Amino acid sequence: MKGKRYSTGQKIRILRAADAGKPILEVCREAGISEQTFHRWKRELGMLEVDQAE
């Protein structure tokens, strides 16, 4: 079964929610992603801001 596809901007917003102090597990649960996916996105996009994504 295919999962939901997120745009780069959406991924960065999810990462910023965790940077703002929300627990990673809670962010992952709300976004419907695994913790492994979260950390992969963080490695790939961790230094970008939302306005740089597009």
N, CA, C and O atoms as a Maestro MAE file, in Angstrom:
{
 s_m_m2io_version
 :::
 2.0.0
}

f_m_ct {
 s_m_title
 :::
 protein
 m_atom[216] {
  # First column is atom index #
  i_m_mmod_type
  r_m_x_coord
  r_m_y_coord
  r_m_z_coord
  i_m_residue_number
  s_m_chain_name
  s_m_pdb_residue_name
  s_m_pdb_atom_name
  i_m_atomic_number
  :::
  1 25 0.845 -1.180 0.000 1 A "MET " " N  " 7
  2 3 0.000 0.000 0.000 1 A "MET " " CA " 6
  3 2 0.891 1.245 0.000 1 A "MET " " C  " 6
  4 15 1.820 1.348 0.801 1 A "MET " " O  " 8
  5 25 0.607 2.174 -0.891 2 A "LYS " " N  " 7
  6 3 1.381 3.395 -0.968 2 A "LYS " " CA " 6
  7 2 0.976 4.355 0.136 2 A "LYS " " C  " 6
  8 15 -0.198 4.462 0.491 2 A "LYS " " O  " 8
  9 25 1.954 5.041 0.664 3 A "GLY " " N  " 7
  10 3 1.704 6.037 1.694 3 A "GLY " " CA " 6
  11 2 1.466 7.401 1.080 3 A "GLY " " C  " 6
  12 15 1.484 7.563 -0.140 3 A "GLY " " O  " 8
  13 25 1.244 8.371 1.937 4 A "LYS " " N  " 7
  14 3 1.016 9.735 1.496 4 A "LYS " " CA " 6
  15 2 2.341 10.361 1.075 4 A "LYS " " C  " 6
  16 15 3.376 10.108 1.692 4 A "LYS " " O  " 8
  17 25 2.309 11.157 0.050 5 A "ARG " " N  " 7
  18 3 3.499 11.870 -0.401 5 A "ARG " " CA " 6
  19 2 3.462 13.284 0.175 5 A "ARG " " C  " 6
  20 15 2.436 13.960 0.110 5 A "ARG " " O  " 8
  21 25 4.568 13.717 0.728 6 A "TYR " " N  " 7
  22 3 4.667 15.053 1.295 6 A "TYR " " CA " 6
  23 2 5.565 15.903 0.412 6 A "TYR " " C  " 6
  24 15 6.572 15.427 -0.110 6 A "TYR " " O  " 8
  25 25 5.184 17.182 0.248 7 A "SER " " N  " 7
  26 3 6.043 18.100 -0.488 7 A "SER " " CA " 6
  27 2 7.225 18.475 0.409 7 A "SER " " C  " 6
  28 15 7.199 18.225 1.614 7 A "SER " " O  " 8
  29 25 8.235 19.060 -0.170 8 A "THR " " N  " 7
  30 3 9.405 19.463 0.599 8 A "THR " " CA " 6
  31 2 9.028 20.469 1.680 8 A "THR " " C  " 6
  32 15 9.531 20.397 2.801 8 A "THR " " O  " 8
  33 25 8.154 21.396 1.352 9 A "GLY " " N  " 7
  34 3 7.703 22.385 2.334 9 A "GLY " " CA " 6
  35 2 6.982 21.744 3.504 9 A "GLY " " C  " 6
  36 15 7.179 22.145 4.651 9 A "GLY " " O  " 8
  37 25 6.150 20.754 3.228 10 A "GLN " " N  " 7
  38 3 5.441 20.048 4.295 10 A "GLN " " CA " 6
  39 2 6.423 19.301 5.192 10 A "GLN " " C  " 6
  40 15 6.271 19.297 6.414 10 A "GLN " " O  " 8
  41 25 7.423 18.671 4.592 11 A "LYS " " N  " 7
  42 3 8.437 17.950 5.366 11 A "LYS " " CA " 6
  43 2 9.158 18.897 6.319 11 A "LYS " " C  " 6
  44 15 9.369 18.572 7.487 11 A "LYS " " O  " 8
  45 25 9.532 20.065 5.814 12 A "ILE " " N  " 7
  46 3 10.259 21.030 6.635 12 A "ILE " " CA " 6
  47 2 9.377 21.536 7.770 12 A "ILE " " C  " 6
  48 15 9.862 21.721 8.887 12 A "ILE " " O  " 8
  49 25 8.094 21.764 7.507 13 A "ARG " " N  " 7
  50 3 7.176 22.193 8.578 13 A "ARG " " CA " 6
  51 2 7.075 21.140 9.674 13 A "ARG " " C  " 6
  52 15 7.007 21.476 10.856 13 A "ARG " " O  " 8
  53 25 7.066 19.873 9.286 14 A "ILE " " N  " 7
  54 3 7.021 18.779 10.262 14 A "ILE " " CA " 6
  55 2 8.306 18.781 11.093 14 A "ILE " " C  " 6
  56 15 8.252 18.617 12.312 14 A "ILE " " O  " 8
  57 25 9.456 18.965 10.447 15 A "LEU " " N  " 7
  58 3 10.729 19.015 11.168 15 A "LEU " " CA " 6
  59 2 10.781 20.208 12.123 15 A "LEU " " C  " 6
  60 15 11.298 20.085 13.233 15 A "LEU " " O  " 8
  61 25 10.254 21.351 11.706 16 A "ARG " " N  " 7
  62 3 10.263 22.553 12.549 16 A "ARG " " CA " 6
  63 2 9.359 22.383 13.766 16 A "ARG " " C  " 6
  64 15 9.628 22.960 14.819 16 A "ARG " " O  " 8
  65 25 8.289 21.597 13.634 17 A "ALA " " N  " 7
  66 3 7.412 21.347 14.787 17 A "ALA " " CA " 6
  67 2 8.202 20.644 15.887 17 A "ALA " " C  " 6
  68 15 8.009 20.938 17.067 17 A "ALA " " O  " 8
  69 25 9.076 19.731 15.522 18 A "ALA " " N  " 7
  70 3 9.905 19.039 16.506 18 A "ALA " " CA " 6
  71 2 10.968 19.985 17.063 18 A "ALA " " C  " 6
  72 15 11.302 19.907 18.245 18 A "ALA " " O  " 8
  73 25 11.494 20.865 16.238 19 A "ASP " " N  " 7
  74 3 12.494 21.830 16.701 19 A "ASP " " CA " 6
  75 2 11.884 22.814 17.699 19 A "ASP " " C  " 6
  76 15 12.589 23.360 18.549 19 A "ASP " " O  " 8
  77 25 10.582 23.037 17.594 20 A "ALA " " N  " 7
  78 3 9.901 23.983 18.476 20 A "ALA " " CA " 6
  79 2 9.647 23.406 19.870 20 A "ALA " " C  " 6
  80 15 9.109 24.093 20.738 20 A "ALA " " O  " 8
  81 25 10.028 22.158 20.083 21 A "GLY " " N  " 7
  82 3 9.905 21.591 21.418 21 A "GLY " " CA " 6
  83 2 8.913 20.461 21.544 21 A "GLY " " C  " 6
  84 15 8.793 19.865 22.614 21 A "GLY " " O  " 8
  85 25 8.204 20.152 20.483 22 A "LYS " " N  " 7
  86 3 7.265 19.034 20.518 22 A "LYS " " CA " 6
  87 2 8.038 17.723 20.470 22 A "LYS " " C  " 6
  88 15 9.014 17.617 19.727 22 A "LYS " " O  " 8
  89 25 7.627 16.721 21.246 23 A "PRO " " N  " 7
  90 3 8.330 15.427 21.185 23 A "PRO " " CA " 6
  91 2 8.268 14.805 19.784 23 A "PRO " " C  " 6
  92 15 7.246 14.886 19.103 23 A "PRO " " O  " 8
  93 25 9.365 14.191 19.373 24 A "ILE " " N  " 7
  94 3 9.463 13.618 18.033 24 A "ILE " " CA " 6
  95 2 8.381 12.570 17.801 24 A "ILE " " C  " 6
  96 15 7.773 12.534 16.731 24 A "ILE " " O  " 8
  97 25 8.138 11.721 18.788 25 A "LEU " " N  " 7
  98 3 7.125 10.673 18.613 25 A "LEU " " CA " 6
  99 2 5.738 11.268 18.386 25 A "LEU " " C  " 6
  100 15 4.955 10.736 17.599 25 A "LEU " " O  " 8
  101 25 5.435 12.358 19.063 26 A "GLU " " N  " 7
  102 3 4.133 13.011 18.882 26 A "GLU " " CA " 6
  103 2 4.027 13.624 17.484 26 A "GLU " " C  " 6
  104 15 2.989 13.520 16.831 26 A "GLU " " O  " 8
  105 25 5.095 14.255 17.036 27 A "VAL " " N  " 7
  106 3 5.114 14.849 15.691 27 A "VAL " " CA " 6
  107 2 4.912 13.758 14.640 27 A "VAL " " C  " 6
  108 15 4.141 13.934 13.696 27 A "VAL " " O  " 8
  109 25 5.602 12.640 14.808 28 A "CYS " " N  " 7
  110 3 5.493 11.538 13.855 28 A "CYS " " CA " 6
  111 2 4.084 10.966 13.830 28 A "CYS " " C  " 6
  112 15 3.545 10.681 12.761 28 A "CYS " " O  " 8
  113 25 3.498 10.802 14.987 29 A "ARG " " N  " 7
  114 3 2.143 10.246 15.061 29 A "ARG " " CA " 6
  115 2 1.138 11.169 14.381 29 A "ARG " " C  " 6
  116 15 0.274 10.704 13.638 29 A "ARG " " O  " 8
  117 25 1.246 12.478 14.630 30 A "GLU " " N  " 7
  118 3 0.323 13.440 14.012 30 A "GLU " " CA " 6
  119 2 0.489 13.495 12.498 30 A "GLU " " C  " 6
  120 15 -0.489 13.660 11.769 30 A "GLU " " O  " 8
  121 25 1.724 13.356 12.026 31 A "ALA " " N  " 7
  122 3 1.984 13.430 10.584 31 A "ALA " " CA " 6
  123 2 1.747 12.095 9.885 31 A "ALA " " C  " 6
  124 15 1.644 12.043 8.660 31 A "ALA " " O  " 8
  125 25 1.660 11.018 10.663 32 A "GLY " " N  " 7
  126 3 1.453 9.703 10.058 32 A "GLY " " CA " 6
  127 2 2.712 9.137 9.424 32 A "GLY " " C  " 6
  128 15 2.647 8.437 8.413 32 A "GLY " " O  " 8
  129 25 3.867 9.445 10.025 33 A "ILE " " N  " 7
  130 3 5.140 8.944 9.502 33 A "ILE " " CA " 6
  131 2 5.848 8.152 10.596 33 A "ILE " " C  " 6
  132 15 5.504 8.256 11.773 33 A "ILE " " O  " 8
  133 25 6.835 7.363 10.197 34 A "SER " " N  " 7
  134 3 7.615 6.616 11.179 34 A "SER " " CA " 6
  135 2 8.744 7.505 11.700 34 A "SER " " C  " 6
  136 15 9.100 8.515 11.093 34 A "SER " " O  " 8
  137 25 9.288 7.099 12.828 35 A "GLU " " N  " 7
  138 3 10.419 7.836 13.383 35 A "GLU " " CA " 6
  139 2 11.626 7.749 12.449 35 A "GLU " " C  " 6
  140 15 12.407 8.694 12.348 35 A "GLU " " O  " 8
  141 25 11.772 6.633 11.778 36 A "GLN " " N  " 7
  142 3 12.863 6.459 10.811 36 A "GLN " " CA " 6
  143 2 12.733 7.469 9.668 36 A "GLN " " C  " 6
  144 15 13.724 8.064 9.243 36 A "GLN " " O  " 8
  145 25 11.512 7.658 9.176 37 A "THR " " N  " 7
  146 3 11.270 8.640 8.114 37 A "THR " " CA " 6
  147 2 11.614 10.035 8.595 37 A "THR " " C  " 6
  148 15 12.239 10.809 7.871 37 A "THR " " O  " 8
  149 25 11.205 10.363 9.826 38 A "PHE " " N  " 7
  150 3 11.505 11.669 10.401 38 A "PHE " " CA " 6
  151 2 13.007 11.924 10.387 38 A "PHE " " C  " 6
  152 15 13.447 12.988 9.952 38 A "PHE " " O  " 8
  153 25 13.795 10.968 10.854 39 A "HIS " " N  " 7
  154 3 15.241 11.154 10.933 39 A "HIS " " CA " 6
  155 2 15.886 11.209 9.546 39 A "HIS " " C  " 6
  156 15 16.884 11.906 9.358 39 A "HIS " " O  " 8
  157 25 15.330 10.485 8.580 40 A "ARG " " N  " 7
  158 3 15.841 10.563 7.202 40 A "ARG " " CA " 6
  159 2 15.601 11.961 6.646 40 A "ARG " " C  " 6
  160 15 16.491 12.555 6.039 40 A "ARG " " O  " 8
  161 25 14.384 12.488 6.858 41 A "TRP " " N  " 7
  162 3 14.076 13.845 6.404 41 A "TRP " " CA " 6
  163 2 14.986 14.851 7.091 41 A "TRP " " C  " 6
  164 15 15.456 15.796 6.457 41 A "TRP " " O  " 8
  165 25 15.238 14.660 8.371 42 A "LYS " " N  " 7
  166 3 16.088 15.593 9.115 42 A "LYS " " CA " 6
  167 2 17.508 15.589 8.548 42 A "LYS " " C  " 6
  168 15 18.139 16.641 8.447 42 A "LYS " " O  " 8
  169 25 18.007 14.419 8.182 43 A "ARG " " N  " 7
  170 3 19.338 14.324 7.590 43 A "ARG " " CA " 6
  171 2 19.372 15.028 6.228 43 A "ARG " " C  " 6
  172 15 20.346 15.704 5.898 43 A "ARG " " O  " 8
  173 25 18.304 14.866 5.442 44 A "GLU " " N  " 7
  174 3 18.270 15.435 4.093 44 A "GLU " " CA " 6
  175 2 17.941 16.925 4.083 44 A "GLU " " C  " 6
  176 15 18.503 17.675 3.285 44 A "GLU " " O  " 8
  177 25 17.033 17.363 4.964 45 A "LEU " " N  " 7
  178 3 16.475 18.712 4.887 45 A "LEU " " CA " 6
  179 2 16.688 19.535 6.137 45 A "LEU " " C  " 6
  180 15 16.139 20.631 6.250 45 A "LEU " " O  " 8
  181 25 17.461 19.045 7.068 46 A "GLY " " N  " 7
  182 3 17.558 19.654 8.385 46 A "GLY " " CA " 6
  183 2 17.938 21.118 8.408 46 A "GLY " " C  " 6
  184 15 17.483 21.839 9.297 46 A "GLY " " O  " 8
  185 25 18.736 21.590 7.491 47 A "MET " " N  " 7
  186 3 19.209 22.965 7.536 47 A "MET " " CA " 6
  187 2 18.377 23.927 6.685 47 A "MET " " C  " 6
  188 15 18.613 25.135 6.711 47 A "MET " " O  " 8
  189 25 17.416 23.407 5.939 48 A "LEU " " N  " 7
  190 3 16.603 24.262 5.073 48 A "LEU " " CA " 6
  191 2 15.491 24.937 5.851 48 A "LEU " " C  " 6
  192 15 15.011 24.415 6.857 48 A "LEU " " O  " 8
  193 25 15.089 26.101 5.375 49 A "GLU " " N  " 7
  194 3 13.904 26.790 5.875 49 A "GLU " " CA " 6
  195 2 12.796 26.589 4.845 49 A "GLU " " C  " 6
  196 15 13.067 26.242 3.696 49 A "GLU " " O  " 8
  197 25 11.553 26.805 5.257 50 A "VAL " " N  " 7
  198 3 10.413 26.566 4.371 50 A "VAL " " CA " 6
  199 2 10.515 27.407 3.101 50 A "VAL " " C  " 6
  200 15 10.221 26.907 2.016 50 A "VAL " " O  " 8
  201 25 10.921 28.662 3.209 51 A "ASP " " N  " 7
  202 3 10.998 29.514 2.017 51 A "ASP " " CA " 6
  203 2 12.124 29.101 1.068 51 A "ASP " " C  " 6
  204 15 12.109 29.496 -0.098 51 A "ASP " " O  " 8
  205 25 13.095 28.322 1.533 52 A "GLN " " N  " 7
  206 3 14.168 27.853 0.671 52 A "GLN " " CA " 6
  207 2 13.779 26.588 -0.091 52 A "GLN " " C  " 6
  208 15 14.441 26.219 -1.061 52 A "GLN " " O  " 8
  209 25 12.719 25.928 0.340 53 A "ALA " " N  " 7
  210 3 12.346 24.634 -0.216 53 A "ALA " " CA " 6
  211 2 11.790 24.731 -1.626 53 A "ALA " " C  " 6
  212 15 12.037 23.849 -2.448 53 A "ALA " " O  " 8
  213 25 11.070 25.751 -1.908 54 A "GLU " " N  " 7
  214 3 10.375 25.852 -3.196 54 A "GLU " " CA " 6
  215 2 11.254 26.364 -4.265 54 A "GLU " " C  " 6
  216 15 10.819 26.507 -5.407 54 A "GLU " " O  " 8
  :::
 }
 m_bond[215] {
  # First column is bond index #
  i_m_from
  i_m_to
  i_m_order
  :::
  1 1 2 1
  2 2 3 1
  3 3 4 2
  4 3 5 1
  5 5 6 1
  6 6 7 1
  7 7 8 2
  8 7 9 1
  9 9 10 1
  10 10 11 1
  11 11 12 2
  12 11 13 1
  13 13 14 1
  14 14 15 1
  15 15 16 2
  16 15 17 1
  17 17 18 1
  18 18 19 1
  19 19 20 2
  20 19 21 1
  21 21 22 1
  22 22 23 1
  23 23 24 2
  24 23 25 1
  25 25 26 1
  26 26 27 1
  27 27 28 2
  28 27 29 1
  29 29 30 1
  30 30 31 1
  31 31 32 2
  32 31 33 1
  33 33 34 1
  34 34 35 1
  35 35 36 2
  36 35 37 1
  37 37 38 1
  38 38 39 1
  39 39 40 2
  40 39 41 1
  41 41 42 1
  42 42 43 1
  43 43 44 2
  44 43 45 1
  45 45 46 1
  46 46 47 1
  47 47 48 2
  48 47 49 1
  49 49 50 1
  50 50 51 1
  51 51 52 2
  52 51 53 1
  53 53 54 1
  54 54 55 1
  55 55 56 2
  56 55 57 1
  57 57 58 1
  58 58 59 1
  59 59 60 2
  60 59 61 1
  61 61 62 1
  62 62 63 1
  63 63 64 2
  64 63 65 1
  65 65 66 1
  66 66 67 1
  67 67 68 2
  68 67 69 1
  69 69 70 1
  70 70 71 1
  71 71 72 2
  72 71 73 1
  73 73 74 1
  74 74 75 1
  75 75 76 2
  76 75 77 1
  77 77 78 1
  78 78 79 1
  79 79 80 2
  80 79 81 1
  81 81 82 1
  82 82 83 1
  83 83 84 2
  84 83 85 1
  85 85 86 1
  86 86 87 1
  87 87 88 2
  88 87 89 1
  89 89 90 1
  90 90 91 1
  91 91 92 2
  92 91 93 1
  93 93 94 1
  94 94 95 1
  95 95 96 2
  96 95 97 1
  97 97 98 1
  98 98 99 1
  99 99 100 2
  100 99 101 1
  101 101 102 1
  102 102 103 1
  103 103 104 2
  104 103 105 1
  105 105 106 1
  106 106 107 1
  107 107 108 2
  108 107 109 1
  109 109 110 1
  110 110 111 1
  111 111 112 2
  112 111 113 1
  113 113 114 1
  114 114 115 1
  115 115 116 2
  116 115 117 1
  117 117 118 1
  118 118 119 1
  119 119 120 2
  120 119 121 1
  121 121 122 1
  122 122 123 1
  123 123 124 2
  124 123 125 1
  125 125 126 1
  126 126 127 1
  127 127 128 2
  128 127 129 1
  129 129 130 1
  130 130 131 1
  131 131 132 2
  132 131 133 1
  133 133 134 1
  134 134 135 1
  135 135 136 2
  136 135 137 1
  137 137 138 1
  138 138 139 1
  139 139 140 2
  140 139 141 1
  141 141 142 1
  142 142 143 1
  143 143 144 2
  144 143 145 1
  145 145 146 1
  146 146 147 1
  147 147 148 2
  148 147 149 1
  149 149 150 1
  150 150 151 1
  151 151 152 2
  152 151 153 1
  153 153 154 1
  154 154 155 1
  155 155 156 2
  156 155 157 1
  157 157 158 1
  158 158 159 1
  159 159 160 2
  160 159 161 1
  161 161 162 1
  162 162 163 1
  163 163 164 2
  164 163 165 1
  165 165 166 1
  166 166 167 1
  167 167 168 2
  168 167 169 1
  169 169 170 1
  170 170 171 1
  171 171 172 2
  172 171 173 1
  173 173 174 1
  174 174 175 1
  175 175 176 2
  176 175 177 1
  177 177 178 1
  178 178 179 1
  179 179 180 2
  180 179 181 1
  181 181 182 1
  182 182 183 1
  183 183 184 2
  184 183 185 1
  185 185 186 1
  186 186 187 1
  187 187 188 2
  188 187 189 1
  189 189 190 1
  190 190 191 1
  191 191 192 2
  192 191 193 1
  193 193 194 1
  194 194 195 1
  195 195 196 2
  196 195 197 1
  197 197 198 1
  198 198 199 1
  199 199 200 2
  200 199 201 1
  201 201 202 1
  202 202 203 1
  203 203 204 2
  204 203 205 1
  205 205 206 1
  206 206 207 1
  207 207 208 2
  208 207 209 1
  209 209 210 1
  210 210 211 1
  211 211 212 2
  212 211 213 1
  213 213 214 1
  214 214 215 1
  215 215 216 2
  :::
 }
}
